[in-house]
């Protein structure tokens, strides 16, 4: 009986991690906010506005932050991000510099 309980708990933990990953990459805005959060800007990830600047192709767009974040190491303003769509439903963001 203990082995089944342990397997159930591990299944719940694994299911939660997979579910959070899917939720954090379902739309371009959520993917960009997730990228900001994990790159060390948790407050900005929640408070800043995001707008689409340019649609590069069907799977890629350039997004701009309304209130750019400042990178601590270089004091550079992070304003433009490229968001790409993979596998039809997942979006991933990365910083591209000045657009």
N, C-alpha and C positions, 0 to 999 in steps of 0.2 A: 504494500500500500504506500510506503514512503517513496518508492521509486516513481510511482505514478504522480504523486504530489509534486515531486521535484520536476518531472517532465512538464507538468502543467504550468508550474511557475516559470520555467525557462521558456515555454511556448508563449506565455503572456508577455514576458519581457521582450522576446524577439519580435512578436507581433506588434508591440508598442513602438519599438524602434523602427520597424519597416513602415508602420502607419505614419509616424512623425516625418520620416524621410519623404514619403509620398505627398503629404500635406504641404511640406515646406517647398516643394518644387512643382506645384500644380499650375501656377500662373506666373507671368513675368514679374509682376510687382512683388509677389510673395517670395519668389526666388531672389530678387534683388534685396529685399529686406533680410532674408536669411543670410545672404552673403555679407551684408553690412554687419549683422549681429555677430557672426562668427569671425569677422575680421577685426573685431575689437571696438565696434561703435554701436553698442546696444541701444542707447537712448536715441540716436539718430535713426536707427532702423525702424523705430516706432513712430517718431514724430515728423520726419521729413516727408515732403510731398514728392511724388514721382510722376514724370510725364514722358511720353514717347516723343523723341526728337526726329528720328529718321528710321524708316523701315528699309533695311538693307536688302533683304529678300524674304521669301515666305517663312523662313525659320529663324531669322535674325533681326533684332531691332536694337537701336541705340536709345538708351533712356538717360534722362538728366534728373539729378536731384535738385529740388527747389532750394534747399539749404545745404550746400556742399559740406562734406565733412573734411576735417583737416587731419592728415596723417601725422602722427606724433614724431616719427623718425625723421622725415624729410621736410615737414611743414608744408607739404604740397596739398592743394585743394583737390579732393576726389569728387568730380562732378559728373562725368560721363561713363556709363557702363554699357557693355554689350551683353545682351541676353539672347542666348541661343536655345532653340527647342530641339530636344533629342527624343527619339523613340515615340514621337507623336504627342506625348502628354507631359514630359518632364522638361523644365526650363532650368538653365544654369547661367549665372551671371559672372562677369569678370570685368575688371577695370580696364578701360582702353585709353585713358588720357583725354586730350582735347579732341573733340570730334570736328 
